[in-house]
Amino acid sequence: MTPDSSRDYIESGLAVLGLDAGDDEIAVIQAVHAIYGPPLDALLAEGFDGILHEPGADMSEPPRTESER
């Protein structure tokens, strides 16, 4: 994605939410995407559809092992 098309994409998304962003805010969004975008895309591509969730999960606690369930 070129910087111009990236900016258009960001501004369009913000417009849907009724938000405006200046040059500085757009630059920060682009920088954050450059840092976190590729690892996030790789994580989403892994496809965790076949992994069962932990029943009764308590998000304030670490995951339980099979024997602790």
PyMOL Python script that loads the backbone (N, CA, C, O; Angstrom):
from pymol import cmd

cmd.read_pdbstr("""\
ATOM      1  N   MET A   1       0.849  -1.168   0.000  1.00  0.00           N
ATOM      2  CA  MET A   1       0.000   0.000   0.000  1.00  0.00           C
ATOM      3  C   MET A   1       0.894   1.230   0.000  1.00  0.00           C
ATOM      4  O   MET A   1       1.786   1.362   0.839  1.00  0.00           O
ATOM      5  N   THR A   2       0.656   2.108  -0.924  1.00  0.00           N
ATOM      6  CA  THR A   2       1.448   3.333  -0.991  1.00  0.00           C
ATOM      7  C   THR A   2       1.028   4.279   0.131  1.00  0.00           C
ATOM      8  O   THR A   2      -0.074   4.153   0.666  1.00  0.00           O
ATOM      9  N   PRO A   3       1.892   5.219   0.487  1.00  0.00           N
ATOM     10  CA  PRO A   3       1.518   6.169   1.547  1.00  0.00           C
ATOM     11  C   PRO A   3       0.230   6.931   1.238  1.00  0.00           C
ATOM     12  O   PRO A   3      -0.565   7.187   2.142  1.00  0.00           O
ATOM     13  N   ASP A   4       0.015   7.296  -0.026  1.00  0.00           N
ATOM     14  CA  ASP A   4      -1.204   8.030  -0.381  1.00  0.00           C
ATOM     15  C   ASP A   4      -2.443   7.156  -0.241  1.00  0.00           C
ATOM     16  O   ASP A   4      -3.460   7.603   0.291  1.00  0.00           O
ATOM     17  N   SER A   5      -2.367   5.908  -0.716  1.00  0.00           N
ATOM     18  CA  SER A   5      -3.525   5.030  -0.598  1.00  0.00           C
ATOM     19  C   SER A   5      -3.752   4.639   0.862  1.00  0.00           C
ATOM     20  O   SER A   5      -4.893   4.464   1.290  1.00  0.00           O
ATOM     21  N   SER A   6      -2.673   4.504   1.621  1.00  0.00           N
ATOM     22  CA  SER A   6      -2.784   4.218   3.043  1.00  0.00           C
ATOM     23  C   SER A   6      -3.507   5.361   3.748  1.00  0.00           C
ATOM     24  O   SER A   6      -4.393   5.135   4.572  1.00  0.00           O
ATOM     25  N   ARG A   7      -3.125   6.573   3.418  1.00  0.00           N
ATOM     26  CA  ARG A   7      -3.767   7.745   4.021  1.00  0.00           C
ATOM     27  C   ARG A   7      -5.249   7.789   3.676  1.00  0.00           C
ATOM     28  O   ARG A   7      -6.083   8.070   4.536  1.00  0.00           O
ATOM     29  N   ASP A   8      -5.579   7.510   2.412  1.00  0.00           N
ATOM     30  CA  ASP A   8      -6.988   7.499   1.994  1.00  0.00           C
ATOM     31  C   ASP A   8      -7.767   6.439   2.766  1.00  0.00           C
ATOM     32  O   ASP A   8      -8.888   6.683   3.212  1.00  0.00           O
ATOM     33  N   TYR A   9      -7.172   5.272   2.917  1.00  0.00           N
ATOM     34  CA  TYR A   9      -7.810   4.174   3.643  1.00  0.00           C
ATOM     35  C   TYR A   9      -8.072   4.559   5.102  1.00  0.00           C
ATOM     36  O   TYR A   9      -9.162   4.332   5.627  1.00  0.00           O
ATOM     37  N   ILE A  10      -7.067   5.138   5.742  1.00  0.00           N
ATOM     38  CA  ILE A  10      -7.194   5.560   7.141  1.00  0.00           C
ATOM     39  C   ILE A  10      -8.255   6.636   7.275  1.00  0.00           C
ATOM     40  O   ILE A  10      -9.112   6.560   8.155  1.00  0.00           O
ATOM     41  N   GLU A  11      -8.202   7.633   6.413  1.00  0.00           N
ATOM     42  CA  GLU A  11      -9.176   8.722   6.491  1.00  0.00           C
ATOM     43  C   GLU A  11     -10.591   8.229   6.230  1.00  0.00           C
ATOM     44  O   GLU A  11     -11.538   8.713   6.850  1.00  0.00           O
ATOM     45  N   SER A  12     -10.747   7.272   5.321  1.00  0.00           N
ATOM     46  CA  SER A  12     -12.077   6.712   5.048  1.00  0.00           C
ATOM     47  C   SER A  12     -12.625   5.984   6.269  1.00  0.00           C
ATOM     48  O   SER A  12     -13.794   6.131   6.624  1.00  0.00           O
ATOM     49  N   GLY A  13     -11.756   5.194   6.907  1.00  0.00           N
ATOM     50  CA  GLY A  13     -12.178   4.483   8.104  1.00  0.00           C
ATOM     51  C   GLY A  13     -12.556   5.416   9.232  1.00  0.00           C
ATOM     52  O   GLY A  13     -13.543   5.185   9.932  1.00  0.00           O
ATOM     53  N   LEU A  14     -11.783   6.461   9.412  1.00  0.00           N
ATOM     54  CA  LEU A  14     -12.097   7.438  10.452  1.00  0.00           C
ATOM     55  C   LEU A  14     -13.373   8.197  10.128  1.00  0.00           C
ATOM     56  O   LEU A  14     -14.148   8.519  11.028  1.00  0.00           O
ATOM     57  N   ALA A  15     -13.600   8.488   8.849  1.00  0.00           N
ATOM     58  CA  ALA A  15     -14.802   9.217   8.430  1.00  0.00           C
ATOM     59  C   ALA A  15     -16.060   8.408   8.740  1.00  0.00           C
ATOM     60  O   ALA A  15     -17.087   8.975   9.114  1.00  0.00           O
ATOM     61  N   VAL A  16     -15.983   7.095   8.588  1.00  0.00           N
ATOM     62  CA  VAL A  16     -17.130   6.239   8.919  1.00  0.00           C
ATOM     63  C   VAL A  16     -17.505   6.409  10.386  1.00  0.00           C
ATOM     64  O   VAL A  16     -18.681   6.353  10.745  1.00  0.00           O
ATOM     65  N   LEU A  17     -16.507   6.615  11.223  1.00  0.00           N
ATOM     66  CA  LEU A  17     -16.733   6.804  12.651  1.00  0.00           C
ATOM     67  C   LEU A  17     -16.994   8.262  13.020  1.00  0.00           C
ATOM     68  O   LEU A  17     -17.230   8.577  14.186  1.00  0.00           O
ATOM     69  N   GLY A  18     -16.950   9.155  12.021  1.00  0.00           N
ATOM     70  CA  GLY A  18     -17.172  10.573  12.270  1.00  0.00           C
ATOM     71  C   GLY A  18     -15.976  11.261  12.892  1.00  0.00           C
ATOM     72  O   GLY A  18     -16.130  12.262  13.591  1.00  0.00           O
ATOM     73  N   LEU A  19     -14.780  10.735  12.646  1.00  0.00           N
ATOM     74  CA  LEU A  19     -13.562  11.293  13.226  1.00  0.00           C
ATOM     75  C   LEU A  19     -12.686  11.922  12.155  1.00  0.00           C
ATOM     76  O   LEU A  19     -12.690  11.494  11.001  1.00  0.00           O
ATOM     77  N   ASP A  20     -11.948  12.927  12.545  1.00  0.00           N
ATOM     78  CA  ASP A  20     -10.958  13.553  11.674  1.00  0.00           C
ATOM     79  C   ASP A  20      -9.577  13.330  12.278  1.00  0.00           C
ATOM     80  O   ASP A  20      -9.441  13.162  13.490  1.00  0.00           O
ATOM     81  N   ALA A  21      -8.555  13.329  11.426  1.00  0.00           N
ATOM     82  CA  ALA A  21      -7.182  13.202  11.906  1.00  0.00           C
ATOM     83  C   ALA A  21      -6.290  14.114  11.089  1.00  0.00           C
ATOM     84  O   ALA A  21      -6.453  14.235   9.875  1.00  0.00           O
ATOM     85  N   GLY A  22      -5.357  14.745  11.752  1.00  0.00           N
ATOM     86  CA  GLY A  22      -4.393  15.599  11.081  1.00  0.00           C
ATOM     87  C   GLY A  22      -3.214  14.793  10.576  1.00  0.00           C
ATOM     88  O   GLY A  22      -3.177  13.568  10.697  1.00  0.00           O
ATOM     89  N   ASP A  23      -2.260  15.498  10.013  1.00  0.00           N
ATOM     90  CA  ASP A  23      -1.078  14.833   9.461  1.00  0.00           C
ATOM     91  C   ASP A  23      -0.315  14.032  10.518  1.00  0.00           C
ATOM     92  O   ASP A  23       0.149  12.925  10.246  1.00  0.00           O
ATOM     93  N   ASP A  24      -0.186  14.587  11.713  1.00  0.00           N
ATOM     94  CA  ASP A  24       0.548  13.892  12.780  1.00  0.00           C
ATOM     95  C   ASP A  24      -0.153  12.601  13.194  1.00  0.00           C
ATOM     96  O   ASP A  24       0.487  11.563  13.363  1.00  0.00           O
ATOM     97  N   GLU A  25      -1.474  12.676  13.356  1.00  0.00           N
ATOM     98  CA  GLU A  25      -2.218  11.480  13.749  1.00  0.00           C
ATOM     99  C   GLU A  25      -2.152  10.394  12.675  1.00  0.00           C
ATOM    100  O   GLU A  25      -2.009   9.211  12.987  1.00  0.00           O
ATOM    101  N   ILE A  26      -2.257  10.802  11.414  1.00  0.00           N
ATOM    102  CA  ILE A  26      -2.165   9.847  10.306  1.00  0.00           C
ATOM    103  C   ILE A  26      -0.784   9.190  10.308  1.00  0.00           C
ATOM    104  O   ILE A  26      -0.673   7.982  10.097  1.00  0.00           O
ATOM    105  N   ALA A  27       0.261   9.971  10.544  1.00  0.00           N
ATOM    106  CA  ALA A  27       1.626   9.427  10.577  1.00  0.00           C
ATOM    107  C   ALA A  27       1.784   8.413  11.700  1.00  0.00           C
ATOM    108  O   ALA A  27       2.447   7.391  11.523  1.00  0.00           O
ATOM    109  N   VAL A  28       1.181   8.686  12.857  1.00  0.00           N
ATOM    110  CA  VAL A  28       1.257   7.745  13.977  1.00  0.00           C
ATOM    111  C   VAL A  28       0.524   6.452  13.626  1.00  0.00           C
ATOM    112  O   VAL A  28       1.041   5.365  13.885  1.00  0.00           O
ATOM    113  N   ILE A  29      -0.664   6.550  13.044  1.00  0.00           N
ATOM    114  CA  ILE A  29      -1.421   5.361  12.650  1.00  0.00           C
ATOM    115  C   ILE A  29      -0.621   4.541  11.643  1.00  0.00           C
ATOM    116  O   ILE A  29      -0.576   3.315  11.748  1.00  0.00           O
ATOM    117  N   GLN A  30       0.009   5.192  10.673  1.00  0.00           N
ATOM    118  CA  GLN A  30       0.815   4.485   9.680  1.00  0.00           C
ATOM    119  C   GLN A  30       2.028   3.815  10.327  1.00  0.00           C
ATOM    120  O   GLN A  30       2.384   2.695   9.960  1.00  0.00           O
ATOM    121  N   ALA A  31       2.660   4.485  11.280  1.00  0.00           N
ATOM    122  CA  ALA A  31       3.822   3.905  11.958  1.00  0.00           C
ATOM    123  C   ALA A  31       3.426   2.694  12.794  1.00  0.00           C
ATOM    124  O   ALA A  31       4.122   1.679  12.791  1.00  0.00           O
ATOM    125  N   VAL A  32       2.315   2.801  13.504  1.00  0.00           N
ATOM    126  CA  VAL A  32       1.837   1.676  14.315  1.00  0.00           C
ATOM    127  C   VAL A  32       1.501   0.496  13.410  1.00  0.00           C
ATOM    128  O   VAL A  32       1.822  -0.647  13.734  1.00  0.00           O
ATOM    129  N   HIS A  33       0.864   0.768  12.290  1.00  0.00           N
ATOM    130  CA  HIS A  33       0.536  -0.312  11.356  1.00  0.00           C
ATOM    131  C   HIS A  33       1.807  -0.947  10.780  1.00  0.00           C
ATOM    132  O   HIS A  33       1.862  -2.163  10.592  1.00  0.00           O
ATOM    133  N   ALA A  34       2.818  -0.135  10.503  1.00  0.00           N
ATOM    134  CA  ALA A  34       4.076  -0.677   9.967  1.00  0.00           C
ATOM    135  C   ALA A  34       4.752  -1.606  10.976  1.00  0.00           C
ATOM    136  O   ALA A  34       5.394  -2.584  10.594  1.00  0.00           O
ATOM    137  N   ILE A  35       4.605  -1.296  12.264  1.00  0.00           N
ATOM    138  CA  ILE A  35       5.237  -2.107  13.304  1.00  0.00           C
ATOM    139  C   ILE A  35       4.411  -3.364  13.606  1.00  0.00           C
ATOM    140  O   ILE A  35       4.951  -4.470  13.628  1.00  0.00           O
ATOM    141  N   TYR A  36       3.113  -3.195  13.838  1.00  0.00           N
ATOM    142  CA  TYR A  36       2.283  -4.299  14.309  1.00  0.00           C
ATOM    143  C   TYR A  36       1.490  -5.008  13.214  1.00  0.00           C
ATOM    144  O   TYR A  36       0.975  -6.102  13.443  1.00  0.00           O
ATOM    145  N   GLY A  37       1.384  -4.410  12.034  1.00  0.00           N
ATOM    146  CA  GLY A  37       0.591  -4.999  10.962  1.00  0.00           C
ATOM    147  C   GLY A  37       1.070  -6.359  10.497  1.00  0.00           C
ATOM    148  O   GLY A  37       0.281  -7.304  10.492  1.00  0.00           O
ATOM    149  N   PRO A  38       2.344  -6.506  10.101  1.00  0.00           N
ATOM    150  CA  PRO A  38       2.807  -7.816   9.613  1.00  0.00           C
ATOM    151  C   PRO A  38       2.695  -8.953  10.643  1.00  0.00           C
ATOM    152  O   PRO A  38       2.238 -10.037  10.281  1.00  0.00           O
ATOM    153  N   PRO A  39       3.095  -8.750  11.915  1.00  0.00           N
ATOM    154  CA  PRO A  39       2.931  -9.849  12.868  1.00  0.00           C
ATOM    155  C   PRO A  39       1.450 -10.187  13.114  1.00  0.00           C
ATOM    156  O   PRO A  39       1.096 -11.353  13.291  1.00  0.00           O
ATOM    157  N   LEU A  40       0.601  -9.167  13.122  1.00  0.00           N
ATOM    158  CA  LEU A  40      -0.821  -9.410  13.323  1.00  0.00           C
ATOM    159  C   LEU A  40      -1.405 -10.173  12.141  1.00  0.00           C
ATOM    160  O   LEU A  40      -2.205 -11.089  12.331  1.00  0.00           O
ATOM    161  N   ASP A  41      -1.015  -9.807  10.925  1.00  0.00           N
ATOM    162  CA  ASP A  41      -1.472 -10.531   9.739  1.00  0.00           C
ATOM    163  C   ASP A  41      -1.028 -11.988   9.789  1.00  0.00           C
ATOM    164  O   ASP A  41      -1.795 -12.884   9.437  1.00  0.00           O
ATOM    165  N   ALA A  42       0.210 -12.230  10.226  1.00  0.00           N
ATOM    166  CA  ALA A  42       0.720 -13.601  10.331  1.00  0.00           C
ATOM    167  C   ALA A  42      -0.060 -14.393  11.379  1.00  0.00           C
ATOM    168  O   ALA A  42      -0.363 -15.569  11.175  1.00  0.00           O
ATOM    169  N   LEU A  43      -0.380 -13.756  12.486  1.00  0.00           N
ATOM    170  CA  LEU A  43      -1.149 -14.417  13.536  1.00  0.00           C
ATOM    171  C   LEU A  43      -2.541 -14.774  13.038  1.00  0.00           C
ATOM    172  O   LEU A  43      -3.016 -15.886  13.270  1.00  0.00           O
ATOM    173  N   LEU A  44      -3.197 -13.850  12.361  1.00  0.00           N
ATOM    174  CA  LEU A  44      -4.534 -14.107  11.841  1.00  0.00           C
ATOM    175  C   LEU A  44      -4.523 -15.177  10.759  1.00  0.00           C
ATOM    176  O   LEU A  44      -5.505 -15.904  10.608  1.00  0.00           O
ATOM    177  N   ALA A  45      -3.438 -15.289  10.005  1.00  0.00           N
ATOM    178  CA  ALA A  45      -3.335 -16.282   8.937  1.00  0.00           C
ATOM    179  C   ALA A  45      -3.173 -17.697   9.472  1.00  0.00           C
ATOM    180  O   ALA A  45      -3.398 -18.661   8.741  1.00  0.00           O
ATOM    181  N   GLU A  46      -2.786 -17.837  10.736  1.00  0.00           N
ATOM    182  CA  GLU A  46      -2.583 -19.162  11.322  1.00  0.00           C
ATOM    183  C   GLU A  46      -3.873 -19.965  11.376  1.00  0.00           C
ATOM    184  O   GLU A  46      -3.830 -21.194  11.316  1.00  0.00           O
ATOM    185  N   GLY A  47      -4.996 -19.315  11.486  1.00  0.00           N
ATOM    186  CA  GLY A  47      -6.273 -20.021  11.518  1.00  0.00           C
ATOM    187  C   GLY A  47      -6.428 -20.880  12.748  1.00  0.00           C
ATOM    188  O   GLY A  47      -6.073 -22.058  12.733  1.00  0.00           O
ATOM    189  N   PHE A  48      -6.942 -20.317  13.792  1.00  0.00           N
ATOM    190  CA  PHE A  48      -7.125 -21.029  15.051  1.00  0.00           C
ATOM    191  C   PHE A  48      -8.514 -21.640  15.167  1.00  0.00           C
ATOM    192  O   PHE A  48      -8.985 -21.895  16.275  1.00  0.00           O
ATOM    193  N   ASP A  49      -9.171 -21.876  14.046  1.00  0.00           N
ATOM    194  CA  ASP A  49     -10.542 -22.375  14.059  1.00  0.00           C
ATOM    195  C   ASP A  49     -10.668 -23.742  14.729  1.00  0.00           C
ATOM    196  O   ASP A  49     -11.682 -24.014  15.372  1.00  0.00           O
ATOM    197  N   GLY A  50      -9.679 -24.593  14.596  1.00  0.00           N
ATOM    198  CA  GLY A  50      -9.768 -25.942  15.141  1.00  0.00           C
ATOM    199  C   GLY A  50      -9.394 -26.058  16.602  1.00  0.00           C
ATOM    200  O   GLY A  50      -9.489 -27.145  17.172  1.00  0.00           O
ATOM    201  N   ILE A  51      -8.972 -24.974  17.224  1.00  0.00           N
ATOM    202  CA  ILE A  51      -8.541 -25.023  18.616  1.00  0.00           C
ATOM    203  C   ILE A  51      -9.742 -24.741  19.519  1.00  0.00           C
ATOM    204  O   ILE A  51     -10.414 -23.719  19.385  1.00  0.00           O
ATOM    205  N   LEU A  52      -9.991 -25.661  20.431  1.00  0.00           N
ATOM    206  CA  LEU A  52     -11.119 -25.498  21.343  1.00  0.00           C
ATOM    207  C   LEU A  52     -10.793 -24.456  22.409  1.00  0.00           C
ATOM    208  O   LEU A  52      -9.651 -24.340  22.854  1.00  0.00           O
ATOM    209  N   HIS A  53     -11.794 -23.718  22.804  1.00  0.00           N
ATOM    210  CA  HIS A  53     -11.587 -22.734  23.866  1.00  0.00           C
ATOM    211  C   HIS A  53     -11.558 -23.440  25.218  1.00  0.00           C
ATOM    212  O   HIS A  53     -12.013 -24.575  25.359  1.00  0.00           O
ATOM    213  N   GLU A  54     -11.019 -22.744  26.194  1.00  0.00           N
ATOM    214  CA  GLU A  54     -10.956 -23.293  27.541  1.00  0.00           C
ATOM    215  C   GLU A  54     -12.317 -23.084  28.200  1.00  0.00           C
ATOM    216  O   GLU A  54     -12.731 -21.940  28.386  1.00  0.00           O
ATOM    217  N   PRO A  55     -13.022 -24.158  28.558  1.00  0.00           N
ATOM    218  CA  PRO A  55     -14.340 -23.973  29.169  1.00  0.00           C
ATOM    219  C   PRO A  55     -14.223 -23.301  30.531  1.00  0.00           C
ATOM    220  O   PRO A  55     -13.347 -23.638  31.327  1.00  0.00           O
ATOM    221  N   GLY A  56     -15.106 -22.357  30.788  1.00  0.00           N
ATOM    222  CA  GLY A  56     -15.101 -21.650  32.064  1.00  0.00           C
ATOM    223  C   GLY A  56     -13.865 -20.802  32.273  1.00  0.00           C
ATOM    224  O   GLY A  56     -13.429 -20.617  33.409  1.00  0.00           O
ATOM    225  N   ALA A  57     -13.294 -20.286  31.203  1.00  0.00           N
ATOM    226  CA  ALA A  57     -12.060 -19.503  31.302  1.00  0.00           C
ATOM    227  C   ALA A  57     -12.270 -18.265  32.166  1.00  0.00           C
ATOM    228  O   ALA A  57     -13.281 -17.575  32.039  1.00  0.00           O
ATOM    229  N   ASP A  58     -11.321 -17.993  33.035  1.00  0.00           N
ATOM    230  CA  ASP A  58     -11.301 -16.791  33.869  1.00  0.00           C
ATOM    231  C   ASP A  58     -10.159 -15.931  33.362  1.00  0.00           C
ATOM    232  O   ASP A  58      -8.991 -16.259  33.570  1.00  0.00           O
ATOM    233  N   MET A  59     -10.488 -14.838  32.702  1.00  0.00           N
ATOM    234  CA  MET A  59      -9.466 -14.013  32.064  1.00  0.00           C
ATOM    235  C   MET A  59      -8.550 -13.311  33.063  1.00  0.00           C
ATOM    236  O   MET A  59      -7.541 -12.729  32.667  1.00  0.00           O
ATOM    237  N   SER A  60      -8.889 -13.359  34.358  1.00  0.00           N
ATOM    238  CA  SER A  60      -8.008 -12.763  35.367  1.00  0.00           C
ATOM    239  C   SER A  60      -6.948 -13.763  35.841  1.00  0.00           C
ATOM    240  O   SER A  60      -6.072 -13.416  36.632  1.00  0.00           O
ATOM    241  N   GLU A  61      -7.034 -15.001  35.354  1.00  0.00           N
ATOM    242  CA  GLU A  61      -6.102 -16.063  35.731  1.00  0.00           C
ATOM    243  C   GLU A  61      -5.366 -16.576  34.505  1.00  0.00           C
ATOM    244  O   GLU A  61      -5.867 -16.449  33.388  1.00  0.00           O
ATOM    245  N   PRO A  62      -4.168 -17.160  34.696  1.00  0.00           N
ATOM    246  CA  PRO A  62      -3.472 -17.757  33.545  1.00  0.00           C
ATOM    247  C   PRO A  62      -4.236 -18.991  33.064  1.00  0.00           C
ATOM    248  O   PRO A  62      -5.027 -19.560  33.817  1.00  0.00           O
ATOM    249  N   PRO A  63      -4.005 -19.412  31.813  1.00  0.00           N
ATOM    250  CA  PRO A  63      -4.687 -20.606  31.306  1.00  0.00           C
ATOM    251  C   PRO A  63      -4.373 -21.828  32.169  1.00  0.00           C
ATOM    252  O   PRO A  63      -3.278 -21.967  32.715  1.00  0.00           O
ATOM    253  N   ARG A  64      -5.368 -22.703  32.272  1.00  0.00           N
ATOM    254  CA  ARG A  64      -5.201 -23.924  33.044  1.00  0.00           C
ATOM    255  C   ARG A  64      -4.718 -25.042  32.129  1.00  0.00           C
ATOM    256  O   ARG A  64      -5.011 -25.066  30.934  1.00  0.00           O
ATOM    257  N   THR A  65      -3.969 -25.969  32.727  1.00  0.00           N
ATOM    258  CA  THR A  65      -3.523 -27.145  31.958  1.00  0.00           C
ATOM    259  C   THR A  65      -4.684 -28.121  31.862  1.00  0.00           C
ATOM    260  O   THR A  65      -5.699 -27.957  32.539  1.00  0.00           O
ATOM    261  N   GLU A  66      -4.536 -29.119  31.034  1.00  0.00           N
ATOM    262  CA  GLU A  66      -5.578 -30.134  30.841  1.00  0.00           C
ATOM    263  C   GLU A  66      -5.939 -30.799  32.167  1.00  0.00           C
ATOM    264  O   GLU A  66      -7.116 -31.038  32.435  1.00  0.00           O
ATOM    265  N   SER A  67      -4.945 -31.098  32.997  1.00  0.00           N
ATOM    266  CA  SER A  67      -5.199 -31.785  34.275  1.00  0.00           C
ATOM    267  C   SER A  67      -5.878 -30.872  35.300  1.00  0.00           C
ATOM    268  O   SER A  67      -6.510 -31.367  36.234  1.00  0.00           O
ATOM    269  N   GLU A  68      -5.761 -29.568  35.144  1.00  0.00           N
ATOM    270  CA  GLU A  68      -6.378 -28.636  36.092  1.00  0.00           C
ATOM    271  C   GLU A  68      -7.835 -28.345  35.754  1.00  0.00           C
ATOM    272  O   GLU A  68      -8.549 -27.743  36.556  1.00  0.00           O
ATOM    273  N   ARG A  69      -8.282 -28.766  34.574  1.00  0.00           N
ATOM    274  CA  ARG A  69      -9.669 -28.472  34.172  1.00  0.00           C
ATOM    275  C   ARG A  69     -10.655 -29.368  34.795  1.00  0.00           C
ATOM    276  O   ARG A  69     -11.853 -29.236  34.547  1.00  0.00           O
TER     277      ARG A  69
END
""", "prot")
cmd.dss("prot")
cmd.show_as("cartoon", "prot")
cmd.util.cbc("prot")
cmd.orient("prot")
